[in-house]
Amino acid sequence: MGLNFKWDADSFPDIWEKYIFIAAFGLVTAYSGGTIGGVFADSELKNMAHQIMDEIVLIARKRGITLPENIATESLEKANNFPYETKTSYQRDVEAKRERNEGDLFGKTIITMGRQYGIPTPVTQSVYSKIEKQ
């Protein structure tokens, strides 16, 4: 059938790699109102996304997830492959003031797991609390 696929005995690293990108960019775009390209182009927002990624990576490693050493930098660079004007789904939900959104999946989960594993998550906490107050 010519299906292109990849089989891994341990899918958790791939899941966490996706989560690192989606959670960080979702939080920062919802916080700033900027697009993925806008975050990547703004050194302050880009740094904020990188710091959130670093917090997630520490949690993943504490959970025993094997990730590449430079996963945060690699994840950040993926933003270059998106059109500048791309918005995240979490950002669109926040902008539309939807009660049900991905905030719990991103901000709340990172904060909760950080506490559980003794990993500080100050950037995620700051960003998420500001989003929740909007």
Backbone as CSV, one residue per row, in Angstrom:
resi,resn,N_x,N_y,N_z,CA_x,CA_y,CA_z,C_x,C_y,C_z
1,MET,0.814,-1.182,0.000,0.000,0.000,0.000,0.860,1.248,0.000
2,GLY,2.129,1.131,0.270,3.014,2.278,0.216,2.846,3.264,1.356
3,LEU,2.355,2.796,2.506,2.189,3.683,3.651,3.553,3.990,4.259
4,ASN,3.764,5.246,4.517,4.999,5.674,5.143,4.754,5.780,6.653
5,PHE,5.448,4.971,7.447,5.242,5.002,8.887,6.538,4.686,9.608
6,LYS,6.503,4.988,10.895,7.643,4.711,11.756,7.110,3.963,12.976
7,TRP,7.721,2.856,13.318,7.308,2.093,14.493,8.393,2.197,15.562
8,ASP,7.975,2.592,16.752,8.882,2.641,17.884,8.305,1.805,19.013
9,ALA,9.141,1.014,19.633,8.687,0.224,20.772,8.302,1.135,21.937
10,ASP,8.965,2.267,22.046,8.678,3.244,23.100,8.241,4.549,22.438
11,SER,6.968,4.827,22.465,6.443,6.020,21.798,6.523,7.269,22.679
12,PHE,6.842,7.119,23.954,6.842,8.273,24.864,7.813,9.394,24.459
13,PRO,9.030,9.105,23.992,9.885,10.214,23.561,9.243,11.057,22.448
14,ASP,8.611,10.419,21.477,7.951,11.152,20.393,6.787,11.984,20.913
15,ILE,6.024,11.420,21.827,4.895,12.152,22.413,5.398,13.378,23.160
16,TRP,6.435,13.204,23.954,6.987,14.323,24.721,7.626,15.372,23.816
17,GLU,8.270,14.946,22.722,8.840,15.915,21.781,7.745,16.818,21.209
18,LYS,6.626,16.229,20.843,5.497,17.021,20.327,4.932,17.933,21.418
19,TYR,4.796,17.390,22.612,4.253,18.166,23.722,5.136,19.377,24.037
20,ILE,6.442,19.191,24.003,7.374,20.285,24.273,7.101,21.452,23.340
21,PHE,6.950,21.174,22.058,6.696,22.234,21.079,5.308,22.844,21.258
22,ILE,4.299,21.987,21.285,2.913,22.467,21.313,2.610,23.233,22.600
23,ALA,3.035,22.718,23.733,2.744,23.383,25.007,3.447,24.736,25.095
24,ALA,4.722,24.778,24.769,5.468,26.036,24.886,4.919,27.096,23.945
25,PHE,4.738,26.747,22.684,4.228,27.738,21.740,2.769,28.074,22.011
26,GLY,1.986,27.098,22.457,0.601,27.397,22.821,0.534,28.407,23.957
27,LEU,1.308,28.177,24.989,1.316,29.096,26.135,1.804,30.494,25.741
28,VAL,2.891,30.565,24.996,3.470,31.874,24.679,2.601,32.637,23.676
29,THR,2.010,31.958,22.707,1.132,32.672,21.768,-0.146,33.135,22.453
30,ALA,-0.698,32.312,23.338,-1.905,32.715,24.071,-1.592,33.892,24.997
31,TYR,-0.421,33.884,25.597,0.021,34.945,26.500,0.245,36.261,25.747
32,SER,0.928,36.170,24.609,1.372,37.373,23.902,0.417,37.869,22.828
33,GLY,-0.415,36.968,22.312,-1.256,37.329,21.178,-0.506,37.276,19.862
34,GLY,0.766,36.911,19.916,1.579,36.815,18.704,1.424,35.457,18.039
35,THR,1.763,35.394,16.781,1.716,34.141,16.039,2.980,33.328,16.329
36,ILE,3.039,32.108,15.803,4.249,31.294,15.979,5.449,32.023,15.379
37,GLY,5.282,32.587,14.190,6.368,33.343,13.572,6.750,34.564,14.384
38,GLY,5.747,35.219,14.959,6.001,36.393,15.787,6.781,36.053,17.042
39,VAL,6.464,34.915,17.636,7.208,34.467,18.821,8.647,34.170,18.440
40,PHE,8.820,33.469,17.337,10.170,33.104,16.910,11.003,34.342,16.575
41,ALA,10.360,35.376,16.056,11.068,36.593,15.644,11.364,37.546,16.801
42,ASP,10.673,37.390,17.919,10.843,38.281,19.064,11.748,37.594,20.090
43,SER,12.920,38.154,20.338,13.900,37.473,21.192,13.368,37.216,22.599
44,GLU,12.590,38.129,23.152,12.046,37.944,24.501,11.036,36.798,24.528
45,LEU,10.116,36.777,23.559,9.113,35.702,23.510,9.750,34.367,23.154
46,LYS,10.725,34.402,22.258,11.442,33.179,21.891,12.143,32.595,23.114
47,ASN,12.769,33.447,23.895,13.439,33.005,25.119,12.424,32.428,26.111
48,MET,11.272,33.064,26.206,10.215,32.568,27.095,9.781,31.161,26.673
49,ALA,9.573,30.961,25.376,9.206,29.629,24.877,10.306,28.624,25.188
50,HIS,11.551,29.025,25.005,12.689,28.134,25.280,12.732,27.761,26.761
51,GLN,12.479,28.720,27.640,12.493,28.434,29.080,11.368,27.466,29.458
52,ILE,10.197,27.629,28.864,9.100,26.690,29.132,9.490,25.306,28.633
53,MET,10.095,25.239,27.454,10.560,23.949,26.938,11.558,23.311,27.896
54,ASP,12.472,24.121,28.416,13.456,23.587,29.371,12.776,23.020,30.616
55,GLU,11.738,23.703,31.102,10.995,23.196,32.268,10.351,21.852,31.952
56,ILE,9.762,21.740,30.769,9.106,20.484,30.371,10.142,19.370,30.218
57,VAL,11.271,19.684,29.629,12.330,18.684,29.437,12.797,18.128,30.786
58,LEU,12.982,18.997,31.772,13.391,18.526,33.099,12.358,17.568,33.692
59,ILE,11.080,17.881,33.507,10.016,17.002,33.995,10.065,15.668,33.266
60,ALA,10.178,15.723,31.944,10.222,14.486,31.149,11.387,13.606,31.580
61,ARG,12.533,14.197,31.752,13.706,13.408,32.155,13.526,12.819,33.550
62,LYS,12.913,13.576,34.436,12.646,13.070,35.790,11.700,11.871,35.727
63,ARG,10.825,11.867,34.718,9.893,10.749,34.515,10.540,9.577,33.787
64,GLY,11.808,9.733,33.409,12.519,8.643,32.739,12.374,8.637,31.227
65,ILE,11.947,9.744,30.654,11.794,9.834,29.209,13.141,10.204,28.606
66,THR,13.589,9.446,27.628,14.852,9.701,26.953,14.612,10.676,25.799
67,LEU,15.241,11.821,25.887,15.101,12.856,24.863,16.481,13.283,24.389
68,PRO,16.573,13.765,23.145,17.863,14.288,22.684,18.333,15.431,23.585
69,GLU,19.626,15.570,23.750,20.205,16.584,24.635,19.756,17.994,24.268
70,ASN,19.639,18.288,22.986,19.288,19.636,22.531,17.830,19.735,22.060
71,ILE,16.953,18.976,22.665,15.565,18.915,22.213,14.859,20.274,22.263
72,ALA,15.132,21.081,23.262,14.467,22.387,23.353,14.875,23.278,22.182
73,THR,16.148,23.313,21.875,16.625,24.122,20.746,16.057,23.595,19.430
74,GLU,16.071,22.275,19.261,15.499,21.670,18.050,14.019,22.002,17.933
75,SER,13.293,21.897,19.025,11.858,22.189,19.019,11.597,23.645,18.674
76,LEU,12.403,24.519,19.217,12.263,25.941,18.934,12.484,26.220,17.451
77,GLU,13.464,25.581,16.870,13.786,25.788,15.454,12.672,25.296,14.530
78,LYS,11.847,24.360,14.986,10.738,23.877,14.158,9.774,25.001,13.797
79,ALA,9.754,26.035,14.615,8.866,27.166,14.346,9.187,27.816,13.011
80,ASN,10.425,27.702,12.569,10.817,28.251,11.275,10.092,27.594,10.110
81,ASN,9.569,26.394,10.312,8.877,25.669,9.250,7.400,26.025,9.145
82,PHE,6.911,26.817,10.083,5.505,27.220,10.064,5.372,28.580,9.379
83,PRO,4.255,28.796,8.684,4.026,30.150,8.161,4.015,31.148,9.322
84,TYR,4.559,32.338,9.090,4.698,33.356,10.123,3.392,33.592,10.867
85,GLU,2.276,33.621,10.159,0.988,34.011,10.730,0.240,32.875,11.437
86,THR,0.858,31.716,11.609,0.200,30.581,12.243,-0.114,30.865,13.706
87,LYS,-1.373,30.635,14.070,-1.789,30.737,15.470,-1.948,29.328,16.024
88,THR,-1.749,29.180,17.312,-1.957,27.882,17.947,-3.430,27.728,18.309
89,SER,-3.854,26.497,18.478,-5.255,26.257,18.828,-5.581,26.832,20.215
90,TYR,-4.633,26.728,21.141,-4.857,27.302,22.470,-5.013,28.813,22.373
91,GLN,-4.185,29.446,21.579,-4.277,30.892,21.377,-5.654,31.269,20.817
92,ARG,-6.111,30.535,19.822,-7.432,30.830,19.229,-8.538,30.659,20.270
93,ASP,-8.424,29.642,21.102,-9.427,29.431,22.157,-9.428,30.571,23.168
94,VAL,-8.245,31.018,23.570,-8.136,32.122,24.528,-8.705,33.397,23.914
95,GLU,-8.358,33.651,22.663,-8.872,34.841,21.984,-10.391,34.826,21.863
96,ALA,-10.954,33.630,21.659,-12.405,33.497,21.541,-13.081,33.398,22.913
97,LYS,-12.274,33.425,23.974,-12.757,33.331,25.354,-13.581,32.057,25.586
98,ARG,-13.115,30.954,24.983,-13.772,29.664,25.185,-13.452,29.155,26.578
99,GLU,-14.475,28.712,27.261,-14.275,28.170,28.607,-13.448,26.897,28.572
100,ARG,-13.732,26.055,27.610,-12.984,24.799,27.461,-11.847,25.048,26.483
101,ASN,-10.636,24.862,26.971,-9.473,25.046,26.117,-8.342,24.149,26.621
102,GLU,-7.180,24.330,26.042,-6.046,23.463,26.366,-5.199,23.962,27.534
103,GLY,-5.670,24.958,28.232,-4.910,25.517,29.344,-4.548,24.498,30.401
104,ASP,-5.504,23.644,30.748,-5.222,22.608,31.750,-4.176,21.620,31.245
105,LEU,-4.254,21.289,29.972,-3.324,20.333,29.379,-1.906,20.888,29.331
106,PHE,-1.798,22.197,29.154,-0.473,22.809,29.056,-0.052,23.386,30.405
107,GLY,-0.524,24.548,30.732,-0.072,25.236,31.941,-0.275,24.445,33.214
108,LYS,-1.496,24.038,33.462,-1.803,23.356,34.726,-1.046,22.040,34.865
109,THR,-0.955,21.282,33.779,-0.261,19.987,33.833,1.230,20.166,34.090
110,ILE,1.849,21.131,33.422,3.284,21.371,33.624,3.541,21.775,35.078
111,ILE,2.719,22.668,35.590,2.875,23.129,36.978,2.677,21.970,37.953
112,THR,1.642,21.179,37.742,1.341,20.044,38.621,2.464,19.009,38.593
113,MET,2.920,18.644,37.392,4.001,17.657,37.303,5.301,18.225,37.877
114,GLY,5.531,19.511,37.677,6.717,20.135,38.265,6.720,19.986,39.770
115,ARG,5.589,20.275,40.386,5.484,20.120,41.849,5.687,18.665,42.259
116,GLN,5.068,17.772,41.506,5.157,16.338,41.810,6.607,15.849,41.802
117,TYR,7.399,16.363,40.861,8.778,15.890,40.711,9.822,16.849,41.286
118,GLY,9.372,17.907,41.944,10.308,18.854,42.542,11.055,19.698,41.513
119,ILE,10.418,19.949,40.376,11.014,20.750,39.307,10.364,22.132,39.322
120,PRO,11.112,23.188,39.528,10.531,24.531,39.484,10.030,24.864,38.067
121,THR,8.880,25.500,37.994,8.308,25.889,36.702,7.882,27.362,36.739
122,PRO,8.791,28.265,37.082,8.404,29.662,37.265,7.907,30.354,35.996
123,VAL,8.479,30.034,34.860,8.050,30.701,33.626,6.658,30.220,33.241
124,THR,6.444,28.921,33.283,5.114,28.390,32.984,4.091,28.970,33.949
125,GLN,4.407,29.008,35.227,3.472,29.546,36.223,3.122,30.993,35.927
126,SER,4.109,31.801,35.610,3.881,33.208,35.326,3.017,33.392,34.083
127,VAL,3.372,32.714,33.027,2.650,32.833,31.752,1.212,32.335,31.917
128,TYR,1.060,31.157,32.503,-0.267,30.562,32.648,-1.168,31.414,33.546
129,SER,-0.623,31.945,34.617,-1.467,32.772,35.509,-1.931,34.033,34.797
130,LYS,-1.091,34.616,33.954,-1.497,35.808,33.208,-2.552,35.466,32.159
131,ILE,-2.440,34.317,31.541,-3.457,33.889,30.563,-4.787,33.700,31.269
132,GLU,-4.755,33.049,32.422,-5.985,32.770,33.174,-6.673,34.041,33.633
133,LYS,-5.934,35.114,33.813,-6.525,36.389,34.271,-7.108,37.201,33.113
134,GLN,-6.838,36.810,31.878,-7.350,37.567,30.729,-8.849,37.493,30.619
